[in-house]
Amino acid sequence: MRLILAITLLFIGVNLVATDTTKTVASKPKIIYGTASFYANSFNGKKTANGETFSQKKMTAACNVLPLGTWIRVTNLRNGRTVLVRTNDRLHARMKRVVDLSRSAAEKLNYVKSGLTQVKVEVLGKKKPEE
């Protein structure tokens, strides 16, 4: 009987510790490194994954690993330039690139001539960050 009581108390204690959510730890921002490309002009005016009409003039991105509507800061690792964009589309399922940016964003990062660049992507969340 004492063994059952001891096991029960141990189980309750473990559950209390496991479900204690009074302390929250600030998590580090998620950072992803990889290759960025930019949309071909043929996509201009077509629907994105979230239903918006794609425009090369908007500051948007396609990404397969982040939820749609996530704000990200993309840094070109070759020149240090950064842009803030919102994910509103998906890449092709077999695409190995991290992000595909609108032409406006690619121009600000200064890699349109080369077509691809190495980037750091910082996940900022669903709310538009202050610039």
VENTA-V183606 format. One line per field, one symbol per residue. ss: DSSP state (H for helix, E for strand, - for the rest). A space follows every 10 residues. Layout:
# VENTA-V183606
ss->???
This chain:
# VENTA-V183606
ss->-HHHHHHHHH HHHHHHHH-- ---------- EEEEEEEE-- HHH---E--- --E------E EE-------- EEEEEE---- -EEEEEEEE- --------EE E-HHHHHHH- ------EEEE EEEEE----- -
